[in-house]
Amino acid sequence: MIFWMHRQAAAWCTALAANVRTAVSATRGWGLFGVAFLAVGREGIELALLLVATTLSGSVTATAPGAALGIAAAALTGVPIRLITLKIQT
């Protein structure tokens, strides 16, 4: 499976880049924005459900530090990635 995926990666990358260019030019990026928005929103809902389930099955004192560490880790990785992508675009 890994070797097959490695062989297919270049073709998928080319096809994906072409599809993104088509979507951006045809809809001015709204379609691509919509897909990204739904993907991020879905992940947020999954996280909220996971945290609620964890809190209900355990205790808030056990869940809160883990949630805080997760948010801090996301911020510590997300902010530099955003800054790097801003530098690349300009």
QUISULUR-V476220 format. One record per pair of residues at least 24 apart in sequence whose ideal C-beta (glycine too) atoms are under 10 Angstrom apart, sorted by the first residue. I is the first residue (numbers start at 1). J is the second residue. D is the distance in Angstrom with one decimal. If there is no record, write none. Layout:
I/J/D
I/J/D
This chain:
47/71/9.6
47/74/9.7
